[in-house]
Amino acid sequence: MDIEKINRRHFVETDLYYRISMGLSSKLLKYENGIFHLEVTIGRKWLKGYNATAAEIGHIWRTGNLELVNAFGCKVFIIDLRTDENKAELVKSGKFKKYDSSKGILFNKNYLN
């Protein structure tokens, strides 16, 4: 599975819209054992909480990418740029990788006993 290719396709098809109109961006970090990992950056325009954000973006990635359709769940790592004015510059420079939250999503409730 080519992570970079999936990220490029997602950027053009979905992420650009979310980034410009809603202040939310995301990228695929890895996919293993039926779980994919996402990094989500929340900007000023985004009004939803972390749980709603993780659920929405996880389902968007799963339904929008054929490679991820069979995934059992996803792990979402959230960087919230609303908490600090200088955090955006640090994230852009690649010097900041502390996540504000992490959430897990199971796509089918039947996976649990």
C-alpha positions in Angstrom: 0.0 0.0 0.0 1.4 3.3 -1.1 0.7 5.8 1.8 1.9 8.8 -0.2 -0.3 8.0 -3.2 -3.3 7.7 -0.9 -2.5 11.0 0.8 -2.1 12.8 -2.5 -5.4 11.5 -3.8 -7.2 12.4 -0.5 -5.7 15.9 -0.6 -7.1 16.6 -4.1 -10.5 14.9 -3.7 -11.4 15.7 -0.1 -8.9 17.4 2.1 -8.6 20.6 0.1 -12.3 21.3 0.6 -12.1 20.7 4.4 -8.9 22.7 4.7 -10.2 25.8 2.9 -13.8 25.9 4.0 -13.7 24.3 7.5 -10.1 24.6 8.7 -9.5 20.9 9.1 -6.7 18.9 7.4 -5.7 15.2 7.7 -3.2 12.7 6.5 -2.7 9.0 6.6 0.2 7.9 8.8 0.1 4.1 8.5 -2.2 1.1 7.9 -1.6 -2.2 9.7 -3.6 -5.1 11.0 -6.9 -3.6 9.8 -6.4 -0.3 11.6 -5.3 2.9 9.9 -3.7 5.9 11.7 -4.6 9.5 10.9 -3.1 12.8 11.9 -5.7 15.6 12.0 -5.0 19.3 12.3 -7.8 21.5 13.6 -7.8 25.1 12.6 -9.8 28.1 13.8 -12.9 27.5 11.6 -13.6 24.0 12.9 -16.3 24.0 15.6 -16.8 20.3 16.4 -15.2 18.5 19.4 -12.5 15.9 19.3 -14.9 12.9 19.3 -17.1 14.2 16.5 -14.0 15.2 14.5 -12.4 11.7 14.9 -15.7 9.9 13.9 -16.3 12.2 10.9 -12.8 12.2 9.5 -12.4 8.4 10.1 -15.5 7.6 8.1 -14.5 10.0 5.3 -11.1 8.3 4.9 -12.6 4.8 5.0 -15.4 5.4 2.5 -13.3 7.6 0.2 -10.4 5.2 -0.3 -10.8 1.7 -1.7 -7.6 0.6 0.1 -9.2 1.3 3.5 -12.7 0.0 3.0 -12.0 -3.3 4.9 -10.5 -1.6 7.9 -11.9 -2.5 11.3 -11.1 0.9 12.8 -8.8 3.9 12.9 -6.7 5.8 15.4 -6.9 9.5 15.1 -4.1 11.8 16.5 -5.3 15.4 16.8 -3.3 18.6 16.7 -5.5 21.5 17.8 -4.2 24.9 16.5 -6.9 26.7 18.4 -5.1 26.2 21.7 -1.9 28.2 20.9 -1.2 31.0 18.5 2.4 29.9 17.8 1.6 26.2 17.4 0.7 26.6 13.7 4.2 27.8 12.9 5.8 25.0 14.8 3.7 22.4 13.1 4.5 23.8 9.6 8.2 23.7 10.4 8.0 20.1 11.5 9.4 20.8 14.9 6.1 20.1 16.8 4.6 16.7 17.1 2.8 16.7 20.4 -0.8 15.6 20.0 -3.5 17.3 21.9 -5.7 14.2 21.8 -5.9 10.7 20.4 -9.2 8.9 19.6 -10.0 5.4 18.4 -12.9 4.5 16.2 -14.4 1.1 15.5 -16.4 1.0 12.3 -18.6 -2.0 13.2 -20.0 -2.5 16.6 -20.1 -6.3 16.1 -16.3 -6.4 16.5 -16.7 -6.2 20.3 -18.2 -8.9 22.5 
